[in-house]
Amino acid sequence: MAMEPQAATMGLRERPGIGGTLLEPIMSEPTKADSARREFLAASALVAGAAAIPGSAAAALPAARIGKSPLVLPPLPFAATALEPVISARTLGFHHGKHHAGYFDALGKLIAGTPMAGAEATSVAGQTLEEIILATVGDAAKTKIFNNAAQCWNHNFYWNSLSPAAQAPSGALATAITRDFGSLDAAKAALAKASIDQFGTGWGWLVSDGGKLKAISTGDAEVPFARGQIPLLTVDVWEHAYYLDYQNLRADHVNAIVAGHLNWDFATKNFAVS
């Protein structure tokens, strides 16, 4: 993608957040691709708020409180072979290097010359992914922009939702899982079901909705934060996420991800500031 992201995160500073301390980016010069993941991880500690979204009955979380994701493809947070055999290096190569990269490329072309992209010559910063998503959700005239921006963000979040090694939730999240699902196994089953049952393309999510944990699905490029839900983890059920490895056996792929490759540390951090 030709454009540079609006800024890099060179460090983090703490400030009070809902449910705990929020790590806030310290902004400096324009970022490079290898710092994009750090920007996203810093931005992924989500907290609740309310802002009306045109064309939607739901209330979205304010963009500034969701994160400040730059308009650049982040590197994978693990080696290409780290998730094998559940997700092969070949699948990751196509999924991250072609599909995810393609969304960023398409977004750059769609917003070129608009305030969303900013103006390098005058040092006017463009918008973050979160700002673009919330500025275009529900606007039929900007559906292509929304779809590509949301798919950029969803994939950013997806890579960080995965772990090469099996993990378990801890702290307040573990307590909330027992409260709202009865057990971790029940929570996993609910997330797997939501993901498998999603008709066609989309995503399965573990979210915090008004403080209550839920397993939900969204279609196509939809994002939970556009309707006021805080995403904790996600499972990609677009066919490009699994078809090279599992063909039409979506359920087998999802069950393998949920059983042993969810990044519960990432979910725990997101829940801590929700």
Backbone torsions as a table, in degrees:
resi	resn	phi	psi	omega
1	MET	NA	134.6	-169.9
2	ALA	-72.3	-33.0	-173.0
3	MET	-76.3	155.0	172.4
4	GLU	-91.9	149.9	175.1
5	PRO	-66.2	164.7	-172.3
6	GLN	-72.7	-29.9	-179.9
7	ALA	-169.0	164.2	177.4
8	ALA	-109.3	160.6	171.3
9	THR	-103.9	113.5	179.8
10	MET	-95.5	-8.4	178.8
11	GLY	-175.4	-179.1	179.8
12	LEU	-128.9	150.6	172.0
13	ARG	-129.4	152.0	-177.1
14	GLU	-92.2	142.8	169.4
15	ARG	-147.9	154.5	-178.1
16	PRO	-60.4	137.3	176.4
17	GLY	-133.1	165.8	179.2
18	ILE	-63.4	120.3	178.8
19	GLY	86.7	1.8	179.8
20	GLY	156.7	-164.5	179.9
21	THR	-83.1	131.7	179.1
22	LEU	-99.5	129.8	174.3
23	LEU	-84.9	119.9	-175.0
24	GLU	-111.5	134.8	-179.8
25	PRO	-64.6	142.9	168.8
26	ILE	-101.5	116.8	-169.8
27	MET	-89.7	146.0	176.8
28	SER	-143.8	-127.6	-175.9
29	GLU	-78.2	165.2	177.7
30	PRO	-52.3	139.9	-174.0
31	THR	-83.7	169.5	171.4
32	LYS	-116.0	167.2	-175.2
33	ALA	-58.4	-35.8	-175.3
34	ASP	-74.5	-9.6	174.4
35	SER	-101.4	-3.9	-175.8
36	ALA	-65.3	-36.9	-179.9
37	ARG	-64.9	-41.0	178.4
38	ARG	-62.0	-38.8	176.9
39	GLU	-60.3	-45.9	-177.3
40	PHE	-67.4	-41.7	179.6
41	LEU	-62.2	-39.2	176.9
42	ALA	-65.9	-34.2	-177.4
43	ALA	-80.5	-12.6	-171.1
44	SER	-85.7	-1.3	172.9
45	ALA	-80.9	102.2	-168.2
46	LEU	-97.2	144.1	177.8
47	VAL	-133.2	156.4	-171.5
48	ALA	-81.6	155.0	174.7
49	GLY	-168.7	-172.2	179.5
50	ALA	-143.6	132.4	174.4
51	ALA	-152.0	132.5	-177.6
52	ALA	-69.7	139.2	178.6
53	ILE	-114.8	122.7	-179.8
54	PRO	-57.3	137.8	175.6
55	GLY	78.9	6.3	-178.5
56	SER	-132.2	139.2	178.1
57	ALA	-79.9	-14.2	-178.1
58	ALA	-86.7	167.7	175.2
59	ALA	-108.8	130.5	-178.1
60	ALA	-91.2	158.2	172.5
61	LEU	-78.9	137.4	-179.7
62	PRO	-59.1	140.5	-175.2
63	ALA	-56.9	-43.0	-176.5
64	ALA	-64.7	-23.4	179.7
65	ARG	-92.7	-12.9	178.0
66	ILE	-81.0	-48.2	-178.9
67	GLY	163.4	-179.0	-178.9
68	LYS	-134.6	63.9	-175.9
69	SER	-76.3	126.8	179.9
70	PRO	-74.6	163.3	-177.4
71	LEU	-89.3	59.5	-178.4
72	VAL	-146.2	142.9	179.7
73	LEU	-67.9	120.9	177.0
74	PRO	-80.7	154.2	174.7
75	PRO	-71.6	160.0	175.0
76	LEU	-64.7	144.2	-179.8
77	PRO	-84.3	12.2	179.6
78	PHE	-153.8	167.8	178.7
79	ALA	-68.7	155.3	-176.8
80	ALA	-61.2	-25.8	-178.6
81	THR	-97.7	2.7	-169.8
82	ALA	-66.8	-24.4	-175.9
83	LEU	-104.4	4.4	179.4
84	GLU	-66.8	146.5	5.0
85	PRO	-89.5	0.1	-176.0
86	VAL	-66.3	-44.2	173.8
87	ILE	-127.5	115.8	-175.8
88	SER	-78.4	160.5	175.8
89	ALA	-60.6	-33.8	178.2
90	ARG	-64.1	-45.0	177.4
91	THR	-61.6	-45.8	179.6
92	LEU	-61.4	-37.4	179.2
93	GLY	-60.6	-45.1	177.2
94	PHE	-72.0	-44.1	-172.8
95	HIS	-66.7	-50.7	-178.9
96	HIS	-80.7	-47.3	-173.3
97	GLY	-77.0	-22.3	-179.3
98	LYS	-112.3	-58.5	-175.9
99	HIS	-68.9	-55.4	-178.7
100	HIS	-62.9	-46.3	177.9
101	ALA	-60.3	-35.9	-179.2
102	GLY	-64.3	-35.5	177.3
103	TYR	-64.9	-42.0	177.8
104	PHE	-64.8	-41.4	179.4
105	ASP	-62.9	-45.2	179.9
106	ALA	-64.8	-40.4	179.0
107	LEU	-61.6	-43.9	179.6
108	GLY	-58.7	-40.5	179.2
109	LYS	-69.1	-37.6	-177.6
110	LEU	-68.9	-32.7	-175.3
111	ILE	-103.8	1.0	-179.6
112	ALA	-55.3	132.4	178.6
113	GLY	80.6	5.0	178.7
114	THR	-109.2	163.8	177.0
115	PRO	-58.7	-24.0	178.3
116	MET	-61.3	-33.7	-177.7
117	ALA	-86.2	-17.5	-175.9
118	GLY	77.5	-171.4	-179.6
119	ALA	-142.1	104.8	-176.3
120	GLU	-60.9	-37.5	-175.6
121	ALA	-62.6	-30.8	-179.4
122	THR	-109.3	10.4	179.1
123	SER	58.4	28.6	175.6
124	VAL	-85.2	120.2	-176.7
125	ALA	-70.4	142.1	173.7
126	GLY	-82.7	-175.3	-178.8
127	GLN	-88.7	157.5	174.7
128	THR	-80.7	168.1	175.4
129	LEU	-56.1	-44.0	-177.7
130	GLU	-62.0	-41.2	178.9
131	GLU	-65.5	-41.7	179.5
132	ILE	-64.7	-43.4	179.8
133	ILE	-59.1	-48.6	-176.4
134	LEU	-74.9	-21.1	177.0
135	ALA	-80.2	-17.3	-174.3
136	THR	-117.4	-13.6	-178.7
137	VAL	-60.6	132.7	178.6
138	GLY	80.7	-1.0	-180.0
139	ASP	-100.1	105.6	-175.6
140	ALA	-58.9	-29.8	-179.1
141	ALA	-73.8	-14.9	-176.7
142	LYS	-121.8	25.3	-177.3
143	THR	-59.5	-41.8	-179.0
144	LYS	-63.6	-40.2	178.2
145	ILE	-64.4	-47.5	179.2
146	PHE	-57.9	-49.1	-175.8
147	ASN	-58.1	-45.3	-178.0
148	ASN	-72.6	-40.5	177.5
149	ALA	-64.2	-43.6	-179.2
150	ALA	-66.2	-37.9	177.8
151	GLN	-69.0	-33.1	172.2
152	CYS	-59.8	-49.4	-177.6
153	TRP	-67.0	-44.4	-178.9
154	ASN	-59.3	-42.3	179.4
155	HIS	-69.8	-38.8	172.6
156	ASN	-52.0	-48.3	-177.1
157	PHE	-68.0	-37.7	-179.0
158	TYR	-61.7	-47.4	-178.9
159	TRP	-58.7	-38.4	179.9
160	ASN	-78.1	-12.1	175.9
161	SER	-82.7	-7.7	-176.4
162	LEU	-103.8	147.7	178.6
163	SER	-135.4	134.5	176.1
164	PRO	-61.3	-33.9	-178.5
165	ALA	-110.7	150.5	178.0
166	ALA	-64.2	139.5	179.3
167	GLN	-130.7	173.7	175.1
168	ALA	-138.0	147.8	177.3
169	PRO	-68.4	159.3	179.9
170	SER	-140.9	172.1	173.6
171	GLY	59.2	-139.2	-175.5
172	ALA	-62.2	-33.1	180.0
173	LEU	-66.3	-43.8	178.5
174	ALA	-59.3	-41.1	178.3
175	THR	-64.1	-43.2	-179.2
176	ALA	-66.8	-35.3	178.1
177	ILE	-62.9	-45.0	177.8
178	THR	-63.2	-40.6	179.9
179	ARG	-63.8	-45.3	-170.4
180	ASP	-95.0	-23.9	-179.4
181	PHE	-116.2	-21.8	-177.8
182	GLY	101.2	-33.1	179.2
183	SER	-167.5	165.0	176.4
184	LEU	-65.5	-39.8	178.4
185	ASP	-60.2	-38.7	178.9
186	ALA	-68.3	-37.2	178.0
187	ALA	-65.5	-43.3	177.4
188	LYS	-62.0	-42.2	179.9
189	ALA	-63.0	-39.5	-179.9
190	ALA	-66.9	-41.4	178.6
191	LEU	-66.6	-41.7	178.2
192	ALA	-62.1	-43.5	-179.4
193	LYS	-64.0	-45.1	179.3
194	ALA	-59.6	-39.0	-178.7
195	SER	-71.3	-47.0	-177.7
196	ILE	-66.4	-38.3	-175.9
197	ASP	-78.9	-11.0	177.7
198	GLN	-60.4	119.0	-178.2
199	PHE	-75.8	128.0	178.5
200	GLY	71.5	-148.5	-176.5
201	THR	-78.8	151.7	178.0
202	GLY	157.7	-157.0	-170.5
203	TRP	-143.4	145.1	167.9
204	GLY	-103.3	143.4	-174.4
205	TRP	-137.3	145.7	160.0
206	LEU	-101.7	122.1	-175.7
207	VAL	-129.7	161.0	168.2
208	SER	-106.2	121.0	-176.6
209	ASP	-120.1	98.8	-176.7
210	GLY	64.0	29.3	179.7
211	GLY	92.9	-10.1	179.4
212	LYS	-101.4	134.1	179.0
213	LEU	-79.1	138.4	179.1
214	LYS	-141.6	150.5	169.8
215	ALA	-104.3	121.7	-175.4
216	ILE	-134.3	172.0	170.7
217	SER	-131.1	154.9	174.3
218	THR	-130.1	149.7	179.9
219	GLY	-91.2	150.1	174.4
220	ASP	52.5	-117.0	-175.5
221	ALA	-104.3	8.0	-175.6
222	GLU	-56.1	145.5	179.8
223	VAL	-120.9	137.1	-178.8
224	PRO	-61.7	-34.4	-175.0
225	PHE	-69.1	-15.4	176.2
226	ALA	-73.5	-12.3	175.4
227	ARG	-122.8	25.0	170.6
228	GLY	85.5	7.6	179.6
229	GLN	-100.1	140.8	-177.5
230	ILE	-95.2	115.3	179.5
231	PRO	-73.3	136.1	177.4
232	LEU	-109.9	-40.6	177.5
233	LEU	-148.5	157.5	173.9
234	THR	-142.2	155.5	174.9
235	VAL	-125.9	125.1	-179.3
236	ASP	-82.9	123.5	177.1
237	VAL	-118.2	20.3	164.8
238	TRP	-66.7	145.6	-175.0
239	GLU	-61.1	-29.5	-179.2
240	HIS	-66.4	-14.2	179.4
241	ALA	-76.1	-20.7	-172.9
242	TYR	-144.3	-9.3	-166.8
243	TYR	-66.2	-34.3	178.8
244	LEU	-65.0	-29.1	-177.2
245	ASP	-98.3	-32.1	-172.6
246	TYR	-124.2	-4.0	-176.3
247	GLN	51.7	-121.4	-176.0
248	ASN	-89.0	6.9	-175.5
249	LEU	-91.0	64.3	-178.6
250	ARG	-56.8	-43.8	-175.9
251	ALA	-60.1	-40.0	179.5
252	ASP	-63.7	-42.5	178.3
253	HIS	-63.0	-50.9	-178.0
254	VAL	-60.1	-45.8	-178.6
255	ASN	-62.2	-36.6	178.3
256	ALA	-68.1	-40.0	177.4
257	ILE	-63.8	-49.6	-175.7
258	VAL	-66.8	-34.8	-177.5
259	ALA	-71.2	-36.3	-171.2
260	GLY	-141.8	4.8	-175.1
261	HIS	-134.7	25.9	174.9
262	LEU	-90.7	139.0	-180.0
263	ASN	-89.3	85.2	-177.9
264	TRP	-69.7	-23.2	174.3
265	ASP	-64.2	-41.9	177.4
266	PHE	-62.3	-45.4	179.1
267	ALA	-63.4	-40.0	-179.7
268	THR	-62.2	-42.4	178.8
269	LYS	-65.7	-41.4	178.7
270	ASN	-63.2	-42.2	-178.5
271	PHE	-68.2	-31.7	-176.4
272	ALA	-62.4	-24.8	-179.5
273	VAL	-114.7	20.0	-178.0
274	SER	-87.6	NA	NA
